[in-house]
């Protein structure tokens, strides 16, 4: 694709990718939208690689959000590997966005690994009595129950929830975007949501 310096600048602004990555994507792509997809795919691979390194994530911030009127509050601990990234505006902005999202979306767990076995067993028991499941052949029921559990948990697990400001991306993807930009693993360690009278 033919491109100009303005195209490179626009792509950098839209994706946060480096100059060389934007130039390569514009050269390889047939359209501007395809260049965006190439950069997103490359960034996702980079984020997965960083998460797989298993570096210690003991730095970070604890951020609070108090909703107007003071009837709802959230504390969230967001961790990374270095204090340099923990002090960056992108990291702090992510922590604030997560706190506001938690206030609005009310997740129960950070990730799938945080769901207690008792909760999974209770859901299995509940769905095994569901008339919709009982209508199905017995050999398919376990698979249907697992699907129903995944669907319910997607609404309760923070990393799988659609972001309240842009429902086209999940919170996990939002975090991956910052991982890609910073080059460090970022994890939500824990959160607490307080609602007056609840």
Secondary structure, 3 states (H helix, E strand, C coil): CCCCHHHHHHHHHHHCCCHHHHHHHHHHCCCHHHHHHHHHHHHHHHHHHHHHCCCCCCEEEEEEEECCCCCEEEEEEEEECCHHHHCCHHHHHHHHHHHHHHHHHCCCECCHHHCCHHHHHHHHHHHHCCHHHHCCCHHHHHHHHHHHHHHHHHHHEHHHCEECCEEEEEHHHHHHHHHHHHCCCCEEEEEEEEECCC
